[in-house]
């Protein structure tokens, strides 16, 4: 990433919606990701908890995106949707490994590693710090529409039209040269 220049976030291109709150026992806002969230180390999805979303929320979606990846289009690390509205927390590791704690009916699509799960941080050595944007979307329907064969871009398209509100949490990680 060019010095001093940061790529836009994926929802910067979506219509504005209200915000709600997402917090994590594993991620400090603006802080460095723990080794557990690094691809070559733990490769475990972080614990996430959210509140303050609209009462008319019917489901949630969770994504993790690295806008600073040297691809020209960022890098999708996690895309999960159709999380029931009654679920307001995902335990650490729910999106990876044995998927313990992943709610029934939730759908993963392939991340940019090519797997249907959370894929941890893995910026190129010497590329500087990358931002990992964890976003929780409050969705207006119980089912977003796409299935597990959809691309992250297709899911993003549906979220553009069905997100009632958003919450985000950003952590950073750097792989020194």
Phi and psi restraints in degrees (value plus and minus 20) as a CYANA .aco file:
   2 UNK   PHI     -81.2   -41.2
   2 UNK   PSI     119.6   159.6
   3 UNK   PHI     -73.7   -33.7
   3 UNK   PSI     106.9   146.9
   4 UNK   PHI      59.4    99.4
   4 UNK   PSI     -24.4    15.6
   5 UNK   PHI    -133.3   -93.3
   5 UNK   PSI     108.9   148.9
   6 UNK   PHI    -137.8   -97.8
   6 UNK   PSI     118.0   158.0
   7 UNK   PHI     -89.2   -49.2
   7 UNK   PSI     132.0   172.0
   8 UNK   PHI     -87.9   -47.9
   8 UNK   PSI     140.3   180.3
   9 UNK   PHI    -104.1   -64.1
   9 UNK   PSI     134.5   174.5
  10 UNK   PHI     -79.6   -39.6
  10 UNK   PSI     -57.0   -17.0
  11 UNK   PHI    -105.1   -65.1
  11 UNK   PSI     -17.4    22.6
  12 UNK   PHI     -83.6   -43.6
  12 UNK   PSI     -39.0     1.0
  13 UNK   PHI    -118.3   -78.3
  13 UNK   PSI     -18.4    21.6
  14 UNK   PHI    -118.8   -78.8
  14 UNK   PSI     140.1   180.1
  15 UNK   PHI     -81.0   -41.0
  15 UNK   PSI     129.5   169.5
  16 UNK   PHI     -86.0   -46.0
  16 UNK   PSI     121.3   161.3
  17 UNK   PHI    -155.6  -115.6
  17 UNK   PSI     142.0   182.0
  18 UNK   PHI     -80.1   -40.1
  18 UNK   PSI     139.2   179.2
  19 UNK   PHI    -126.3   -86.3
  19 UNK   PSI     132.8   172.8
  20 UNK   PHI    -151.9  -111.9
  20 UNK   PSI    -188.4  -148.4
  21 UNK   PHI    -133.0   -93.0
  21 UNK   PSI     114.0   154.0
  22 UNK   PHI    -146.9  -106.9
  22 UNK   PSI     116.1   156.1
  23 UNK   PHI    -152.4  -112.4
  23 UNK   PSI     146.6   186.6
  24 UNK   PHI    -168.5  -128.5
  24 UNK   PSI     122.9   162.9
  25 UNK   PHI     -96.9   -56.9
  25 UNK   PSI     -33.9     6.1
  26 UNK   PHI    -126.0   -86.0
  26 UNK   PSI     -38.0     2.0
  27 UNK   PHI    -146.1  -106.1
  27 UNK   PSI     106.0   146.0
  28 UNK   PHI    -112.7   -72.7
  28 UNK   PSI     106.6   146.6
  29 UNK   PHI     -71.9   -31.9
  29 UNK   PSI     103.6   143.6
  30 UNK   PHI      57.3    97.3
  30 UNK   PSI     -23.4    16.6
  31 UNK   PHI    -107.6   -67.6
  31 UNK   PSI     159.3   199.3
  32 UNK   PHI    -102.9   -62.9
  32 UNK   PSI     114.7   154.7
  33 UNK   PHI     -82.1   -42.1
  33 UNK   PSI     127.4   167.4
  34 UNK   PHI     -94.1   -54.1
  34 UNK   PSI     138.7   178.7
  35 UNK   PHI     -76.6   -36.6
  35 UNK   PSI     -49.6    -9.6
  36 UNK   PHI     -80.2   -40.2
  36 UNK   PSI     -46.2    -6.2
  37 UNK   PHI    -117.2   -77.2
  37 UNK   PSI      -7.5    32.5
  38 UNK   PHI    -119.1   -79.1
  38 UNK   PSI     116.5   156.5
  39 UNK   PHI     -74.6   -34.6
  39 UNK   PSI     -68.6   -28.6
  40 UNK   PHI    -101.4   -61.4
  40 UNK   PSI     -24.8    15.2
  41 UNK   PHI    -128.0   -88.0
  41 UNK   PSI    -119.0   -79.0
  42 UNK   PHI    -106.7   -66.7
  42 UNK   PSI     -53.6   -13.6
  43 UNK   PHI      30.9    70.9
  43 UNK   PSI      19.1    59.1
  44 UNK   PHI    -128.7   -88.7
  44 UNK   PSI     116.2   156.2
  45 UNK   PHI     -83.1   -43.1
  45 UNK   PSI     125.6   165.6
  46 UNK   PHI     -97.4   -57.4
  46 UNK   PSI     140.0   180.0
  47 UNK   PHI     -90.1   -50.1
  47 UNK   PSI     115.2   155.2
  48 UNK   PHI    -154.8  -114.8
  48 UNK   PSI     122.1   162.1
  49 UNK   PHI    -160.2  -120.2
  49 UNK   PSI     116.1   156.1
  50 UNK   PHI    -155.2  -115.2
  50 UNK   PSI     136.2   176.2
  51 UNK   PHI    -178.2  -138.2
  51 UNK   PSI     145.5   185.5
  52 UNK   PHI      63.1   103.1
  52 UNK   PSI      -4.5    35.5
  53 UNK   PHI    -100.7   -60.7
  53 UNK   PSI     142.2   182.2
  54 UNK   PHI     -82.0   -42.0
  54 UNK   PSI     125.8   165.8
  55 UNK   PHI     -81.1   -41.1
  55 UNK   PSI     -48.3    -8.3
  56 UNK   PHI    -103.2   -63.2
  56 UNK   PSI     -13.0    27.0
  57 UNK   PHI     -80.6   -40.6
  57 UNK   PSI     111.1   151.1
  58 UNK   PHI    -127.3   -87.3
  58 UNK   PSI     -41.2    -1.2
  59 UNK   PHI    -184.7  -144.7
  59 UNK   PSI     155.8   195.8
  60 UNK   PHI    -149.8  -109.8
  60 UNK   PSI     137.4   177.4
  61 UNK   PHI    -149.8  -109.8
  61 UNK   PSI     129.0   169.0
  62 UNK   PHI    -150.3  -110.3
  62 UNK   PSI     112.5   152.5
  63 UNK   PHI    -152.3  -112.3
  63 UNK   PSI     137.7   177.7
  64 UNK   PHI    -153.5  -113.5
  64 UNK   PSI     105.3   145.3
  65 UNK   PHI    -153.8  -113.8
  65 UNK   PSI     117.6   157.6
  66 UNK   PHI    -126.2   -86.2
  66 UNK   PSI      80.3   120.3
  67 UNK   PHI     -93.6   -53.6
  67 UNK   PSI     -32.8     7.2
  68 UNK   PHI    -115.0   -75.0
  68 UNK   PSI     -19.2    20.8
  69 UNK   PHI     -80.9   -40.9
  69 UNK   PSI     120.8   160.8
  70 UNK   PHI    -101.1   -61.1
  70 UNK   PSI      38.0    78.0
  71 UNK   PHI    -135.1   -95.1
  71 UNK   PSI     -37.3     2.7
  72 UNK   PHI      67.6   107.6
  72 UNK   PSI     -31.9     8.1
  73 UNK   PHI    -158.8  -118.8
  73 UNK   PSI      -5.0    35.0
  74 UNK   PHI      53.4    93.4
  74 UNK   PSI    -188.3  -148.3
  75 UNK   PHI    -167.4  -127.4
  75 UNK   PSI     103.2   143.2
  76 UNK   PHI    -106.6   -66.6
  76 UNK   PSI      99.6   139.6
  77 UNK   PHI    -117.6   -77.6
  77 UNK   PSI     -42.3    -2.3
  78 UNK   PHI    -182.6  -142.6
  78 UNK   PSI     110.9   150.9
  79 UNK   PHI    -160.9  -120.9
  79 UNK   PSI      91.7   131.7
  80 UNK   PHI    -153.7  -113.7
  80 UNK   PSI     113.4   153.4
  81 UNK   PHI    -166.5  -126.5
  81 UNK   PSI     159.1   199.1
  82 UNK   PHI      42.0    82.0
  82 UNK   PSI      15.1    55.1
  83 UNK   PHI     -98.6   -58.6
  83 UNK   PSI     104.4   144.4
  84 UNK   PHI     -76.1   -36.1
  84 UNK   PSI     126.5   166.5
  85 UNK   PHI     -82.1   -42.1
  85 UNK   PSI     -40.7    -0.7
  86 UNK   PHI     -96.3   -56.3
  86 UNK   PSI     -31.7     8.3
  87 UNK   PHI    -114.7   -74.7
  87 UNK   PSI      99.5   139.5
  88 UNK   PHI    -142.8  -102.8
  88 UNK   PSI      -3.6    36.4
  89 UNK   PHI    -176.9  -136.9
  89 UNK   PSI     120.4   160.4
  90 UNK   PHI    -136.8   -96.8
  90 UNK   PSI     106.5   146.5
  91 UNK   PHI     -92.0   -52.0
  91 UNK   PSI     139.3   179.3
  92 UNK   PHI     -74.0   -34.0
  92 UNK   PSI     115.2   155.2
  93 UNK   PHI      64.9   104.9
  93 UNK   PSI     -22.2    17.8
  94 UNK   PHI     -81.8   -41.8
  94 UNK   PSI     -49.4    -9.4
  95 UNK   PHI    -117.6   -77.6
  95 UNK   PSI      -7.8    32.2
  96 UNK   PHI    -172.0  -132.0
  96 UNK   PSI     150.0   190.0
  97 UNK   PHI      42.7    82.7
  97 UNK   PSI    -141.0  -101.0
  98 UNK   PHI    -104.5   -64.5
  98 UNK   PSI     -22.2    17.8
  99 UNK   PHI      41.9    81.9
  99 UNK   PSI       8.4    48.4
 100 UNK   PHI     -81.6   -41.6
 100 UNK   PSI     104.9   144.9
 101 UNK   PHI      73.0   113.0
 101 UNK   PSI     -22.2    17.8
 102 UNK   PHI     -94.2   -54.2
 102 UNK   PSI     105.4   145.4
 103 UNK   PHI     -85.7   -45.7
 103 UNK   PSI     124.7   164.7
 104 UNK   PHI     -77.7   -37.7
 104 UNK   PSI     117.2   157.2
 105 UNK   PHI      71.0   111.0
 105 UNK   PSI     -35.4     4.6
 106 UNK   PHI     -86.7   -46.7
 106 UNK   PSI     123.0   163.0
 107 UNK   PHI    -138.8   -98.8
 107 UNK   PSI     107.6   147.6
 108 UNK   PHI    -118.1   -78.1
 108 UNK   PSI     119.3   159.3
 109 UNK   PHI    -128.5   -88.5
 109 UNK   PSI     148.0   188.0
 110 UNK   PHI     -83.0   -43.0
 110 UNK   PSI     113.8   153.8
 111 UNK   PHI    -102.5   -62.5
 111 UNK   PSI    -197.0  -157.0
 112 UNK   PHI     -96.6   -56.6
 112 UNK   PSI     -23.8    16.2
 113 UNK   PHI    -101.4   -61.4
 113 UNK   PSI     -36.9     3.1
 114 UNK   PHI      78.3   118.3
 114 UNK   PSI     -12.1    27.9
 115 UNK   PHI    -135.9   -95.9
 115 UNK   PSI     134.3   174.3
 116 UNK   PHI    -113.5   -73.5
 116 UNK   PSI      55.8    95.8
 117 UNK   PHI    -192.9  -152.9
 117 UNK   PSI     159.1   199.1
 118 UNK   PHI     -92.2   -52.2
 118 UNK   PSI     115.9   155.9
 119 UNK   PHI    -141.4  -101.4
 119 UNK   PSI     102.0   142.0
 120 UNK   PHI     -89.1   -49.1
 120 UNK   PSI     154.2   194.2
 121 UNK   PHI     -82.0   -42.0
 121 UNK   PSI     119.0   159.0
 122 UNK   PHI    -178.9  -138.9
 122 UNK   PSI      38.3    78.3
 123 UNK   PHI     -88.6   -48.6
 123 UNK   PSI     132.4   172.4
 124 UNK   PHI     -80.3   -40.3
 124 UNK   PSI     124.7   164.7
 125 UNK   PHI     -77.6   -37.6
 125 UNK   PSI     111.9   151.9
 126 UNK   PHI      59.9    99.9
 126 UNK   PSI     -14.6    25.4
 127 UNK   PHI    -105.5   -65.5
 127 UNK   PSI     -19.6    20.4
 128 UNK   PHI      66.2   106.2
 128 UNK   PSI     159.3   199.3
 129 UNK   PHI     -91.5   -51.5
 129 UNK   PSI     119.3   159.3
 130 UNK   PHI    -132.3   -92.3
 130 UNK   PSI     125.4   165.4
 131 UNK   PHI    -112.2   -72.2
 131 UNK   PSI     118.5   158.5
 132 UNK   PHI    -136.1   -96.1
 132 UNK   PSI      87.1   127.1
 133 UNK   PHI    -116.3   -76.3
 133 UNK   PSI      87.4   127.4
 134 UNK   PHI    -112.5   -72.5
 134 UNK   PSI     100.3   140.3
 135 UNK   PHI    -143.3  -103.3
 135 UNK   PSI     112.6   152.6
 136 UNK   PHI    -129.0   -89.0
 136 UNK   PSI     108.3   148.3
 137 UNK   PHI    -129.1   -89.1
 137 UNK   PSI     112.2   152.2
 138 UNK   PHI    -106.8   -66.8
 138 UNK   PSI     105.3   145.3
 139 UNK   PHI    -132.8   -92.8
 139 UNK   PSI     126.9   166.9
 140 UNK   PHI    -102.0   -62.0
 140 UNK   PSI     -22.1    17.9
 141 UNK   PHI    -156.0  -116.0
 141 UNK   PSI     137.8   177.8
 142 UNK   PHI     -87.0   -47.0
 142 UNK   PSI     -51.5   -11.5
 143 UNK   PHI    -140.8  -100.8
 143 UNK   PSI     110.7   150.7
 144 UNK   PHI     -91.9   -51.9
 144 UNK   PSI     -54.8   -14.8
 145 UNK   PHI     112.1   152.1
 145 UNK   PSI     -74.4   -34.4
 146 UNK   PHI     -91.7   -51.7
 146 UNK   PSI     148.9   188.9
 147 UNK   PHI    -133.2   -93.2
 147 UNK   PSI    -192.7  -152.7
 148 UNK   PHI     -86.4   -46.4
 148 UNK   PSI     -31.9     8.1
 149 UNK   PHI    -111.0   -71.0
 149 UNK   PSI     -22.4    17.6
 150 UNK   PHI     -89.3   -49.3
 150 UNK   PSI     137.8   177.8
 151 UNK   PHI    -107.6   -67.6
 151 UNK   PSI     140.5   180.5
 152 UNK   PHI     -75.6   -35.6
 152 UNK   PSI     -56.2   -16.2
 153 UNK   PHI     -83.8   -43.8
 153 UNK   PSI     -60.6   -20.6
 154 UNK   PHI     -85.3   -45.3
 154 UNK   PSI     -59.6   -19.6
 155 UNK   PHI     -83.6   -43.6
 155 UNK   PSI     -63.9   -23.9
 156 UNK   PHI     -79.3   -39.3
 156 UNK   PSI     -58.0   -18.0
 157 UNK   PHI     -79.1   -39.1
 157 UNK   PSI     -67.9   -27.9
 158 UNK   PHI     -85.2   -45.2
 158 UNK   PSI     -59.3   -19.3
 159 UNK   PHI     -84.1   -44.1
 159 UNK   PSI     -53.4   -13.4
 160 UNK   PHI     -76.3   -36.3
 160 UNK   PSI     -57.7   -17.7
 161 UNK   PHI    -116.6   -76.6
 161 UNK   PSI     -33.1     6.9
 162 UNK   PHI    -141.4  -101.4
 162 UNK   PSI     -19.0    21.0
 163 UNK   PHI     -99.2   -59.2
 163 UNK   PSI     104.8   144.8
 164 UNK   PHI    -105.8   -65.8
 164 UNK   PSI     -52.3   -12.3
 165 UNK   PHI    -182.8  -142.8
 165 UNK   PSI     146.3   186.3
 166 UNK   PHI    -159.9  -119.9
 166 UNK   PSI     131.1   171.1
 167 UNK   PHI    -154.4  -114.4
 167 UNK   PSI     121.6   161.6
 168 UNK   PHI    -156.2  -116.2
 168 UNK   PSI     133.4   173.4
 169 UNK   PHI    -160.8  -120.8
 169 UNK   PSI     106.4   146.4
 170 UNK   PHI    -137.7   -97.7
 170 UNK   PSI     106.6   146.6
 171 UNK   PHI    -137.5   -97.5
 171 UNK   PSI     144.3   184.3
 172 UNK   PHI    -143.6  -103.6
 172 UNK   PSI     138.2   178.2
 173 UNK   PHI    -173.4  -133.4
 173 UNK   PSI     122.4   162.4
 174 UNK   PHI    -154.0  -114.0
 174 UNK   PSI     118.9   158.9
 175 UNK   PHI    -128.1   -88.1
 175 UNK   PSI      80.6   120.6
 176 UNK   PHI     -80.2   -40.2
 176 UNK   PSI     133.3   173.3
